[in-house]
Amino acid sequence: MRGMVKLKLEQKKDYIIDRYLSGDSTCQLGKEFECSNAMIYKFLKSNDVEIRPGPSDYQNDPKIFRV
C-alpha cells in the first residue's frame, strides 16, 4: 500500500510541490492524496522543498507575543 502511495506522489510531484509552495498544508495535501501529513512532509523534504514552520514552532517564540 505504501509503495502505491509513493508512486502516486511521484507521479504528481510538480503539482504537490506547487500546491505546498502556494500555501497548502501537509495536512491538506495528505487528505487529498489519502496519506498522512508525515508522508507528505517526508516527500517534500526528499525533494529539497523548504518546509514552513508549523504552529508548534511558534509556541515558545516570545517575539510573536510582543505588543
RASUL-V136239 format. One record per backbone hydrogen bond with DSSP energy under -0.5 kcal/mol. CO is the residue of the C=O (numbers start at 1). NH is the residue of the N-H. E is the energy in kcal/mol with one decimal. If there is no record, write none. Layout:
{{CO/NH/E} {CO/NH/E}}
This chain:
{{1/5/-1.8} {2/6/-2.4} {3/7/-1.9} {4/8/-2.2} {5/9/-2.6} {6/10/-2.5} {7/11/-2.2} {8/12/-1.3} {10/13/-1.2} {12/16/-2.7} {13/17/-2.5} {14/18/-2.6} {15/19/-2.5} {16/20/-2.5} {17/21/-2.7} {18/22/-1.3} {19/24/-2.3} {20/23/-1.6} {25/29/-2.3} {26/30/-2.3} {27/31/-2.2} {28/32/-2.1} {29/33/-2.3} {30/35/-2.7} {31/34/-0.8} {36/40/-1.6} {37/41/-2.6} {38/42/-2.6} {39/43/-2.3} {40/44/-2.8} {41/45/-2.7} {42/46/-2.5} {43/47/-0.8} {44/47/-0.9} {44/49/-2.3} {45/48/-1.9} {54/57/-1.3} {54/58/-0.5} {55/58/-1.3} {55/59/-0.6} {58/61/-1.7} {60/62/-0.9} {61/64/-1.4} {62/65/-0.8} {63/66/-0.8}}
